[in-house]
Amino acid sequence: MVQIREQLTIEPMREADVPAVQIIERDIFSTPWPRNAYYRELASRNSAHYIVLRKDEEIVGYAGMWRMYDEAHVTTIGVRHDVQHSGYGRVLFAALVQAAYDMGAKWVTLEVRTSNDNAMRMYEAFGFKVIGRRKGYYTDNGEDAIVMWSDSIYSPRFRRAFEENLNRIQTEVQGLRPELTHEA
Ligand SMILES: CC(C)(COP(=O)(O)OP(=O)(O)OC[C@H]1O[C@@H](n2cnc3c(N)ncnc32)[C@H](O)[C@@H]1OP(=O)(O)O)[C@@H](O)C(=O)NCCC(=O)NCCS
């Protein structure tokens, strides 16, 4: 585990960030999104929440979520390949969970490739559970998707897992406001 001592900032993704996000994405995903998909998402301000994580000004990761009624759906999350497993994914995912509280969602769902053990381990550490499988969901190789969900994000179990992840973040992160979760 690499110690993080840099200046970390979570910010809303802006159109100007999309090229940097796409460079990361093309390197880590087999089916990257076209640029217009990002612009469309960023224009949907009422339902969509997209963020970037900057380390000393440079984007090292990004993530996105859609709100549909009571559900917040994680659409994407990625960390630059050379700095993966340094704690940045946890910071990004914590920021998404925070956003789910802020948006008034009751639970969070996501899909993950069956082969993606690393991501699944991270989601499980946040209290996510497997609830199903979508056969052949990923069109590039026909891989199944594992569907995970959070249960109520207000349940003591989920809050505890969230707190534990926040406690594991060694550096203060600008833009991550964990104190808000205590209010609802
Ligand atoms: C999945 C991803 C976002 C996680 O971000 P990350 O910065 O690498 O993860 P973190 O360092 O914050 O680790 C959080 C947890 O994830 C799991 N994990 C992440 N990378 C791992 C690795 N290489 N080996 C084992 N576990 C790993 C671990 O449970 C880890 O907790 P730990 O520190 O107790 O071991 C990142 O690895 C990534 O971008 N992967 C490629 C894209 C992708 O798969 N996105 C998710 C699609 S659903």
The ligand as an ORCA input file, in Angstrom:
! r2SCAN-3c Opt
* xyz 0 1
  C     -11.248     -0.639     -9.946
  C     -10.451      0.654     -9.706
  C     -11.319      1.865    -10.004
  C     -10.021      0.678     -8.218
  O      -9.243      1.826     -8.011
  P      -7.785      1.694     -7.338
  O      -7.263      3.049     -7.123
  O      -6.970      0.764     -8.135
  O      -8.194      0.990     -5.957
  P      -7.699      1.365     -4.474
  O      -6.222      1.398     -4.421
  O      -8.432      2.545     -3.984
  O      -8.151      0.052     -3.697
  C      -9.432     -0.129     -3.173
  C      -9.686     -1.611     -3.047
  O      -9.907     -2.169     -4.338
  C      -9.326     -3.488     -4.415
  N      -8.197     -3.435     -5.370
  C      -7.958     -2.418     -6.221
  N      -6.894     -2.722     -6.996
  C      -6.472     -3.923     -6.633
  C      -5.401     -4.781     -7.078
  N      -4.584     -4.431     -8.078
  N      -5.247     -5.959     -6.485
  C      -6.066     -6.335     -5.490
  N      -7.089     -5.553     -5.006
  C      -7.277     -4.392     -5.584
  C      -8.825     -3.805     -3.036
  O      -9.876     -4.379     -2.310
  C      -8.534     -2.418     -2.497
  O      -8.514     -2.375     -1.110
  P      -7.132     -2.657     -0.313
  O      -6.374     -1.389     -0.371
  O      -7.626     -3.000      1.045
  O      -6.407     -3.767     -0.994
  C      -9.167      0.710    -10.588
  O      -8.356     -0.382    -10.283
  C      -9.436      0.774    -12.076
  O      -9.548      1.844    -12.639
  N      -9.519     -0.398    -12.734
  C      -9.752     -0.438    -14.177
  C     -11.118      0.081    -14.534
  C     -12.203     -0.667    -13.807
  O     -12.172     -1.880    -13.681
  N     -13.208      0.079    -13.309
  C     -14.354     -0.494    -12.605
  C     -15.390     -0.930    -13.573
  S     -16.822     -1.616    -12.736
*
